[in-house]
Amino acid sequence: MPSIGASNRKYIEAVNPEGSNKPSLNLIPAQVAIDHVRNLGYMGAIKVAAELMPYTLKYPTSIFEGLRPPDDKYSGKSPGWLCYCSRPTCDYAGSGEPCNAEPHKVFLVFVNEDQLIYNWRWENADIAALCNKEYLPKDYVTRFRKRCL
């Protein structure tokens, strides 16, 4: 994989899971994730990466630390991996046209200990949490080691 020079990196600001009195994190989309979006070749994936992913990092409804298997095959080595969760009001069709987000879904962004954004996707929401007007991913209690926000 070709190396990206520091001058070519695009940083995306994210809420610091350690609290609002801490400086924001500057995260970098992993080249593997960027290449994946390019390979998908449709405008919807590009708009999700360009709009929903940064939105989730800046305005999370929750942040979790320490993914557990199967989400993180390296979970025993690195509890610092983060998952940002949000509930954007829109999604994008394959053509790039905005559409309504599915009602029982949340958007997740995964960040590793090197502050690289390595994945993002829509997932099912926890129905009990939805009933309490919280937007959390399904099985969040067992999927993550700690809730930070």
C-alpha positions, 0 to 999 in steps of 0.5 A: 500500500503506498504511503501517504505523506503527512502533507497529503493527509486530510484530517477530520475533526472528531469529538474527544471521547475523554470529554468536552473539555479535551481538545478534539481529535484529528483523525485520518481516513485509512487509505484502505477505507478510501480505496474501498469507497473508490472501488465501489464506484458509485456516488452514494458511497462517496457521499456517505464517506464525505458527509455522514462519516464526518458528521458522526465524528463531530456529532456522535450520539454515543462513543464506545471504546474497546471493540470485542470480537467479531468487530475487532479481531485485535481486541485483546491487544488494543482496547483503545479502538473507538466506535462513534455512533450517530443517527443522521436523518438522511442516507444516499442512494447509489446514484448519490441522491439523498433519501431518508435513513432507515428508521431502525438504523444507526451510523457507526464509524470505527477508529483504531488506536493510531487514530485511523478511521478504518470503517463506517457503515449503517447497522441495526439500532438497539430497539430498547434504546430507541424506545428511550430515544437513544440511538445506540447500536444493537447489542452495544452492551456486549459489543464494546468494553466501555461507553465513553459518551 
